[in-house]
Amino acid sequence: MKQAVFMKYTKEKKDTMESAIQEHIEEMMDGLQCPKKFSCYTSGFKNLCKARDVGLESFVACLMNDPLVCKFSLLFGDVFFCQCKLRVYIAKKLRK
């Protein structure tokens, strides 16, 4: 009985967290213009450009083969960074 109550509580908590994450992402999308029509989000995070969190607050390293074609890429030194707020959030908070 206790395990069933715990499992129900855990599922409800997870559903609440997922709803909060989804709501936050949709709020971010409202302020962005995406040339890829938010395919990262609409694909369930399966269609993500390659990026890696390098510890910077507002950027992730862009690992795409041709980052110059993306309007969100920024070259600094010898490294391209992604400055898409949605992609940065997905990399840092969802670790994808």
Secondary structure, DSSP 8 states (H G I E B T S, - for coil): -HHHHHHHHHHHHHHHHHHHHHHHHHHHHHT---TTTTHHHHTTS-S---EE--S-SS-EEE--S-GGGSTTEEEETTEEEE--HHHHHHHHHS--
